[in-house]
Amino acid sequence: MTQEDLFARLGIKKPPSNPAATLHAGGSIPLRPIIPGGGNTGTLQRQWESFHRANPHILQAVLEIAMELRLAGMSKCNLSLIWERIRWLYMLRTTGAEGSEGDGTSYSLANAHRAFYARVAMMVEPQLRGFFVLRRQKVPFRPDWERIGIVPPDGWEEVLSLEPGEHNR
């Protein structure tokens, strides 16, 4: 499967040829409303799967920012950096009634979801394999591809074998 096929399947535009040109401005990152998903019931993975299913644009934003950073020369990254950037973009671009408290619109991104986004991003984009700093999870992560609505890419199992911190040595 080519990178173009992967990006098309995920509904992602190809990263810009000059990442620095859009890195500071947020590029083409979609800021659709975040829909609460999963609540606080079930395992963290089930909560994340429900959230992702309702908000696939968050994975798109993670992938776009990660690829911009990778193309700009970063060899490793903590997903927290990207997570806070997405939060910042939402705060910067959503004003007035669209994002005000009490209107039923939420722009909340749970920190507990970062580990799942880091792993899935490395699974779906070969150029990001080993890019994110990982910690060992109490419960091993095996994505339910059908539940999250993504066709599993070739070679995704390689990410499961990454030892947390291995790529930092």
Secondary structure, 3 states (H helix, E strand, C coil): CCHHHHHHHHCCCCCCCCHHHHHCCCCCCCCCCECCCCCCCCCHHHHHHHHHHHCHHHHHHHHHHHHHHHHCCCCCECHHHHHHHHHHHHHHHCCHHHCCCCCCCECCCCHHHHHHHHHHHHHHCHHHCCCECCCCCCCCCCCCHHHHCCCCCCCCHHHHCCCCCHHHC
